[in-house]
Amino acid sequence: MKRTDKAKPLVPTEIHVGAVEDDKGNLGILSIQTAEGILDIALDLHAADAIVNAIGTIRSKLALVES
C-alpha cells in the first residue's frame, strides 16, 4: 500500500509502555503522547520485533547524519 497524501509526523513528548492479557494471549501497549494527542499501539511479539528492527534502522541513519 502506498500513501498518496502524507500527514505531518507526530513528535513524541512522552512514551509509556505496558502490557495487557486477554483470552488470545499477551499484548504490549506502546503509548506515545504527542502535541496532537495520545497514540496507543497494541503489539504482539512479531510486531514488537518489527518495531525494534525499524528503530535500529532509524538509529543507524541518524548516526550517519550526526557524523
Biopython code that builds the backbone (N, CA, C, O; Angstrom):
import numpy as np
from Bio.PDB.StructureBuilder import StructureBuilder

atoms = [
    (1, "MET", "N", (0.841, -1.157, 0.000)),
    (1, "MET", "CA", (0.000, 0.000, 0.000)),
    (1, "MET", "C", (0.896, 1.232, 0.000)),
    (1, "MET", "O", (1.805, 1.336, 0.823)),
    (2, "LYS", "N", (0.651, 2.154, -0.903)),
    (2, "LYS", "CA", (1.435, 3.374, -0.996)),
    (2, "LYS", "C", (0.568, 4.567, -0.607)),
    (2, "LYS", "O", (-0.539, 4.741, -1.117)),
    (3, "ARG", "N", (1.088, 5.376, 0.296)),
    (3, "ARG", "CA", (0.366, 6.573, 0.719)),
    (3, "ARG", "C", (0.516, 7.643, -0.351)),
    (3, "ARG", "O", (1.620, 7.899, -0.833)),
    (4, "THR", "N", (-0.574, 8.252, -0.713)),
    (4, "THR", "CA", (-0.513, 9.324, -1.704)),
    (4, "THR", "C", (-0.495, 10.693, -1.046)),
    (4, "THR", "O", (0.079, 11.634, -1.592)),
    (5, "ASP", "N", (-1.112, 10.815, 0.112)),
    (5, "ASP", "CA", (-1.074, 12.083, 0.838)),
    (5, "ASP", "C", (-0.380, 11.830, 2.170)),
    (5, "ASP", "O", (-0.720, 10.891, 2.889)),
    (6, "LYS", "N", (0.582, 12.665, 2.488)),
    (6, "LYS", "CA", (1.386, 12.444, 3.684)),
    (6, "LYS", "C", (0.948, 13.364, 4.809)),
    (6, "LYS", "O", (0.777, 14.570, 4.630)),
    (7, "ALA", "N", (0.774, 12.761, 5.962)),
    (7, "ALA", "CA", (0.466, 13.526, 7.161)),
    (7, "ALA", "C", (1.767, 14.006, 7.787)),
    (7, "ALA", "O", (2.814, 13.383, 7.609)),
    (8, "LYS", "N", (1.703, 15.106, 8.514)),
    (8, "LYS", "CA", (2.882, 15.571, 9.229)),
    (8, "LYS", "C", (3.240, 14.544, 10.294)),
    (8, "LYS", "O", (2.354, 13.950, 10.907)),
    (9, "PRO", "N", (4.541, 14.330, 10.518)),
    (9, "PRO", "CA", (4.939, 13.370, 11.555)),
    (9, "PRO", "C", (4.528, 13.857, 12.948)),
    (9, "PRO", "O", (4.517, 15.055, 13.230)),
    (10, "LEU", "N", (4.198, 12.909, 13.792)),
    (10, "LEU", "CA", (3.868, 13.220, 15.181)),
    (10, "LEU", "C", (5.140, 13.122, 16.003)),
    (10, "LEU", "O", (5.794, 12.079, 15.999)),
    (11, "VAL", "N", (5.499, 14.169, 16.696)),
    (11, "VAL", "CA", (6.713, 14.193, 17.508)),
    (11, "VAL", "C", (6.364, 13.783, 18.936)),
    (11, "VAL", "O", (5.542, 14.433, 19.582)),
    (12, "PRO", "N", (6.981, 12.708, 19.435)),
    (12, "PRO", "CA", (6.667, 12.252, 20.789)),
    (12, "PRO", "C", (7.129, 13.244, 21.846)),
    (12, "PRO", "O", (8.211, 13.823, 21.745)),
    (13, "THR", "N", (6.293, 13.431, 22.859)),
    (13, "THR", "CA", (6.685, 14.223, 24.023)),
    (13, "THR", "C", (6.824, 13.317, 25.252)),
    (13, "THR", "O", (7.550, 13.652, 26.188)),
    (14, "GLU", "N", (6.144, 12.192, 25.250)),
    (14, "GLU", "CA", (6.253, 11.163, 26.299)),
    (14, "GLU", "C", (6.016, 9.808, 25.669)),
    (14, "GLU", "O", (5.256, 9.680, 24.709)),
    (15, "ILE", "N", (6.673, 8.792, 26.219)),
    (15, "ILE", "CA", (6.461, 7.417, 25.764)),
    (15, "ILE", "C", (6.275, 6.544, 27.004)),
    (15, "ILE", "O", (7.071, 6.602, 27.942)),
    (16, "HIS", "N", (5.212, 5.731, 26.996)),
    (16, "HIS", "CA", (4.928, 4.807, 28.093)),
    (16, "HIS", "C", (4.711, 3.422, 27.503)),
    (16, "HIS", "O", (4.250, 3.283, 26.370)),
    (17, "VAL", "N", (5.045, 2.402, 28.279)),
    (17, "VAL", "CA", (4.815, 1.024, 27.853)),
    (17, "VAL", "C", (4.026, 0.283, 28.924)),
    (17, "VAL", "O", (4.084, 0.611, 30.109)),
    (18, "GLY", "N", (3.300, -0.710, 28.479)),
    (18, "GLY", "CA", (2.528, -1.542, 29.383)),
    (18, "GLY", "C", (2.205, -2.856, 28.701)),
    (18, "GLY", "O", (2.665, -3.119, 27.590)),
    (19, "ALA", "N", (1.424, -3.667, 29.359)),
    (19, "ALA", "CA", (1.022, -4.951, 28.795)),
    (19, "ALA", "C", (-0.391, -5.278, 29.256)),
    (19, "ALA", "O", (-0.810, -4.900, 30.350)),
    (20, "VAL", "N", (-1.102, -5.976, 28.415)),
    (20, "VAL", "CA", (-2.432, -6.471, 28.746)),
    (20, "VAL", "C", (-2.517, -7.926, 28.332)),
    (20, "VAL", "O", (-1.766, -8.385, 27.472)),
    (21, "GLU", "N", (-3.424, -8.635, 28.942)),
    (21, "GLU", "CA", (-3.635, -10.036, 28.609)),
    (21, "GLU", "C", (-5.122, -10.251, 28.385)),
    (21, "GLU", "O", (-5.958, -9.763, 29.145)),
    (22, "ASP", "N", (-5.436, -10.991, 27.327)),
    (22, "ASP", "CA", (-6.826, -11.378, 27.097)),
    (22, "ASP", "C", (-6.866, -12.860, 26.802)),
    (22, "ASP", "O", (-5.863, -13.552, 26.978)),
    (23, "ASP", "N", (-8.007, -13.361, 26.355)),
    (23, "ASP", "CA", (-8.133, -14.793, 26.109)),
    (23, "ASP", "C", (-7.270, -15.280, 24.944)),
    (23, "ASP", "O", (-7.087, -16.487, 24.786)),
    (24, "LYS", "N", (-6.738, -14.370, 24.127)),
    (24, "LYS", "CA", (-5.882, -14.751, 22.999)),
    (24, "LYS", "C", (-4.400, -14.652, 23.331)),
    (24, "LYS", "O", (-3.563, -15.072, 22.532)),
    (25, "GLY", "N", (-4.057, -14.101, 24.501)),
    (25, "GLY", "CA", (-2.656, -14.001, 24.891)),
    (25, "GLY", "C", (-2.289, -12.607, 25.359)),
    (25, "GLY", "O", (-3.149, -11.806, 25.726)),
    (26, "ASN", "N", (-0.984, -12.334, 25.335)),
    (26, "ASN", "CA", (-0.459, -11.065, 25.826)),
    (26, "ASN", "C", (-0.235, -10.091, 24.673)),
    (26, "ASN", "O", (0.103, -10.486, 23.557)),
    (27, "LEU", "N", (-0.428, -8.828, 24.969)),
    (27, "LEU", "CA", (-0.105, -7.751, 24.033)),
    (27, "LEU", "C", (0.662, -6.681, 24.789)),
    (27, "LEU", "O", (0.350, -6.367, 25.938)),
    (28, "GLY", "N", (1.667, -6.127, 24.133)),
    (28, "GLY", "CA", (2.355, -4.970, 24.679)),
    (28, "GLY", "C", (1.633, -3.725, 24.191)),
    (28, "GLY", "O", (1.124, -3.692, 23.071)),
    (29, "ILE", "N", (1.590, -2.715, 25.026)),
    (29, "ILE", "CA", (0.963, -1.454, 24.661)),
    (29, "ILE", "C", (2.036, -0.372, 24.665)),
    (29, "ILE", "O", (2.715, -0.158, 25.669)),
    (30, "LEU", "N", (2.177, 0.292, 23.550)),
    (30, "LEU", "CA", (3.089, 1.415, 23.419)),
    (30, "LEU", "C", (2.231, 2.668, 23.307)),
    (30, "LEU", "O", (1.497, 2.836, 22.333)),
    (31, "SER", "N", (2.320, 3.549, 24.303)),
    (31, "SER", "CA", (1.547, 4.787, 24.319)),
    (31, "SER", "C", (2.494, 5.946, 24.072)),
    (31, "SER", "O", (3.449, 6.156, 24.820)),
    (32, "ILE", "N", (2.218, 6.694, 23.018)),
    (32, "ILE", "CA", (3.064, 7.821, 22.643)),
    (32, "ILE", "C", (2.232, 9.092, 22.743)),
    (32, "ILE", "O", (1.251, 9.271, 22.021)),
    (33, "GLN", "N", (2.643, 9.970, 23.651)),
    (33, "GLN", "CA", (1.977, 11.268, 23.800)),
    (33, "GLN", "C", (2.607, 12.237, 22.808)),
    (33, "GLN", "O", (3.831, 12.347, 22.735)),
    (34, "THR", "N", (1.779, 12.936, 22.050)),
    (34, "THR", "CA", (2.247, 13.965, 21.125)),
    (34, "THR", "C", (1.432, 15.232, 21.362)),
    (34, "THR", "O", (0.477, 15.229, 22.139)),
    (35, "ALA", "N", (1.809, 16.299, 20.696)),
    (35, "ALA", "CA", (1.042, 17.535, 20.794)),
    (35, "ALA", "C", (-0.366, 17.351, 20.246)),
    (35, "ALA", "O", (-1.276, 18.094, 20.614)),
    (36, "GLU", "N", (-0.553, 16.377, 19.375)),
    (36, "GLU", "CA", (-1.859, 16.105, 18.773)),
    (36, "GLU", "C", (-2.728, 15.177, 19.610)),
    (36, "GLU", "O", (-3.923, 15.047, 19.346)),
    (37, "GLY", "N", (-2.142, 14.528, 20.617)),
    (37, "GLY", "CA", (-2.892, 13.593, 21.447)),
    (37, "GLY", "C", (-2.104, 12.326, 21.692)),
    (37, "GLY", "O", (-0.912, 12.260, 21.393)),
    (38, "ILE", "N", (-2.765, 11.323, 22.232)),
    (38, "ILE", "CA", (-2.121, 10.049, 22.558)),
    (38, "ILE", "C", (-2.331, 9.065, 21.418)),
    (38, "ILE", "O", (-3.434, 8.921, 20.892)),
    (39, "LEU", "N", (-1.246, 8.390, 21.048)),
    (39, "LEU", "CA", (-1.285, 7.330, 20.052)),
    (39, "LEU", "C", (-0.984, 6.030, 20.782)),
    (39, "LEU", "O", (0.147, 5.820, 21.221)),
    (40, "ASP", "N", (-1.982, 5.150, 20.919)),
    (40, "ASP", "CA", (-1.806, 3.854, 21.577)),
    (40, "ASP", "C", (-1.666, 2.783, 20.514)),
    (40, "ASP", "O", (-2.475, 2.697, 19.591)),
    (41, "ILE", "N", (-0.621, 1.960, 20.655)),
    (41, "ILE", "CA", (-0.355, 0.895, 19.692)),
    (41, "ILE", "C", (-0.266, -0.417, 20.456)),
    (41, "ILE", "O", (0.522, -0.538, 21.395)),
    (42, "ALA", "N", (-1.069, -1.402, 20.061)),
    (42, "ALA", "CA", (-1.009, -2.735, 20.654)),
    (42, "ALA", "C", (-0.090, -3.595, 19.778)),
    (42, "ALA", "O", (-0.230, -3.626, 18.555)),
    (43, "LEU", "N", (0.848, -4.287, 20.422)),
    (43, "LEU", "CA", (1.852, -5.066, 19.699)),
    (43, "LEU", "C", (1.886, -6.501, 20.184)),
    (43, "LEU", "O", (1.913, -6.762, 21.386)),
    (44, "ASP", "N", (1.886, -7.433, 19.236)),
    (44, "ASP", "CA", (2.201, -8.799, 19.601)),
    (44, "ASP", "C", (3.718, -8.959, 19.442)),
    (44, "ASP", "O", (4.401, -7.992, 19.105)),
    (45, "LEU", "N", (4.248, -10.142, 19.675)),
    (45, "LEU", "CA", (5.691, -10.351, 19.646)),
    (45, "LEU", "C", (6.288, -10.044, 18.274)),
    (45, "LEU", "O", (7.362, -9.448, 18.190)),
    (46, "HIS", "N", (5.609, -10.440, 17.203)),
    (46, "HIS", "CA", (6.127, -10.195, 15.853)),
    (46, "HIS", "C", (6.148, -8.700, 15.530)),
    (46, "HIS", "O", (7.100, -8.202, 14.929)),
    (47, "ALA", "N", (5.103, -7.999, 15.928)),
    (47, "ALA", "CA", (5.057, -6.556, 15.685)),
    (47, "ALA", "C", (6.119, -5.840, 16.519)),
    (47, "ALA", "O", (6.732, -4.882, 16.047)),
    (48, "ALA", "N", (6.340, -6.293, 17.751)),
    (48, "ALA", "CA", (7.374, -5.692, 18.599)),
    (48, "ALA", "C", (8.757, -5.885, 17.976)),
    (48, "ALA", "O", (9.574, -4.965, 17.985)),
    (49, "ASP", "N", (9.022, -7.074, 17.439)),
    (49, "ASP", "CA", (10.297, -7.322, 16.753)),
    (49, "ASP", "C", (10.458, -6.405, 15.548)),
    (49, "ASP", "O", (11.548, -5.888, 15.304)),
    (50, "ALA", "N", (9.391, -6.202, 14.798)),
    (50, "ALA", "CA", (9.447, -5.319, 13.629)),
    (50, "ALA", "C", (9.742, -3.883, 14.045)),
    (50, "ALA", "O", (10.499, -3.187, 13.369)),
    (51, "ILE", "N", (9.148, -3.431, 15.154)),
    (51, "ILE", "CA", (9.404, -2.082, 15.661)),
    (51, "ILE", "C", (10.872, -1.953, 16.081)),
    (51, "ILE", "O", (11.518, -0.953, 15.766)),
    (52, "VAL", "N", (11.398, -2.948, 16.782)),
    (52, "VAL", "CA", (12.799, -2.918, 17.214)),
    (52, "VAL", "C", (13.719, -2.844, 15.990)),
    (52, "VAL", "O", (14.680, -2.074, 15.990)),
    (53, "ASN", "N", (13.441, -3.623, 14.965)),
    (53, "ASN", "CA", (14.256, -3.592, 13.745)),
    (53, "ASN", "C", (14.157, -2.232, 13.057)),
    (53, "ASN", "O", (15.159, -1.709, 12.569)),
    (54, "ALA", "N", (12.968, -1.665, 13.017)),
    (54, "ALA", "CA", (12.785, -0.357, 12.384)),
    (54, "ALA", "C", (13.549, 0.719, 13.151)),
    (54, "ALA", "O", (14.171, 1.592, 12.545)),
    (55, "ILE", "N", (13.504, 0.660, 14.472)),
    (55, "ILE", "CA", (14.228, 1.645, 15.278)),
    (55, "ILE", "C", (15.731, 1.492, 15.067)),
    (55, "ILE", "O", (16.448, 2.493, 15.026)),
    (56, "GLY", "N", (16.217, 0.274, 14.934)),
    (56, "GLY", "CA", (17.636, 0.055, 14.646)),
    (56, "GLY", "C", (18.047, 0.703, 13.333)),
    (56, "GLY", "O", (19.121, 1.297, 13.234)),
    (57, "THR", "N", (17.195, 0.585, 12.332)),
    (57, "THR", "CA", (17.466, 1.217, 11.037)),
    (57, "THR", "C", (17.476, 2.733, 11.167)),
    (57, "THR", "O", (18.354, 3.403, 10.624)),
    (58, "ILE", "N", (16.506, 3.268, 11.883)),
    (58, "ILE", "CA", (16.437, 4.719, 12.093)),
    (58, "ILE", "C", (17.680, 5.211, 12.834)),
    (58, "ILE", "O", (18.266, 6.228, 12.464)),
    (59, "ARG", "N", (18.082, 4.480, 13.889)),
    (59, "ARG", "CA", (19.254, 4.879, 14.675)),
    (59, "ARG", "C", (20.503, 4.924, 13.812)),
    (59, "ARG", "O", (21.297, 5.858, 13.921)),
    (60, "SER", "N", (20.686, 3.925, 12.954)),
    (60, "SER", "CA", (21.899, 3.898, 12.114)),
    (60, "SER", "C", (21.882, 5.067, 11.121)),
    (60, "SER", "O", (22.928, 5.651, 10.840)),
    (61, "LYS", "N", (20.713, 5.410, 10.593)),
    (61, "LYS", "CA", (20.624, 6.553, 9.678)),
    (61, "LYS", "C", (20.862, 7.861, 10.410)),
    (61, "LYS", "O", (21.502, 8.758, 9.860)),
    (62, "LEU", "N", (20.366, 7.998, 11.634)),
    (62, "LEU", "CA", (20.603, 9.208, 12.406)),
    (62, "LEU", "C", (22.081, 9.348, 12.767)),
    (62, "LEU", "O", (22.612, 10.459, 12.790)),
    (63, "ALA", "N", (22.738, 8.238, 13.047)),
    (63, "ALA", "CA", (24.168, 8.270, 13.380)),
    (63, "ALA", "C", (24.983, 8.765, 12.177)),
    (63, "ALA", "O", (25.977, 9.469, 12.355)),
    (64, "LEU", "N", (24.571, 8.403, 10.961)),
    (64, "LEU", "CA", (25.260, 8.864, 9.761)),
    (64, "LEU", "C", (25.096, 10.364, 9.572)),
    (64, "LEU", "O", (26.029, 11.048, 9.150)),
    (65, "VAL", "N", (23.925, 10.870, 9.882)),
    (65, "VAL", "CA", (23.637, 12.297, 9.726)),
    (65, "VAL", "C", (24.458, 13.111, 10.730)),
    (65, "VAL", "O", (24.944, 14.194, 10.404)),
    (66, "GLU", "N", (24.612, 12.584, 11.955)),
    (66, "GLU", "CA", (25.331, 13.307, 13.003)),
    (66, "GLU", "C", (26.841, 13.280, 12.802)),
    (66, "GLU", "O", (27.549, 14.101, 13.384)),
    (67, "SER", "N", (27.343, 12.364, 11.998)),
    (67, "SER", "CA", (28.795, 12.255, 11.787)),
    (67, "SER", "C", (29.339, 13.389, 10.960)),
    (67, "SER", "O", (30.540, 13.440, 10.696)),
]
sb = StructureBuilder()
sb.init_structure("model")
sb.init_model(0)
sb.init_chain("A")
sb.init_seg("    ")
for serial, (resi, resn, name, xyz) in enumerate(atoms, 1):
    if name == "N":
        sb.init_residue(resn, " ", resi, " ")
    sb.init_atom(name, np.array(xyz, "f"), 0.0, 1.0, " ", f" {name:<3s}", serial, name[0])
structure = sb.get_structure()
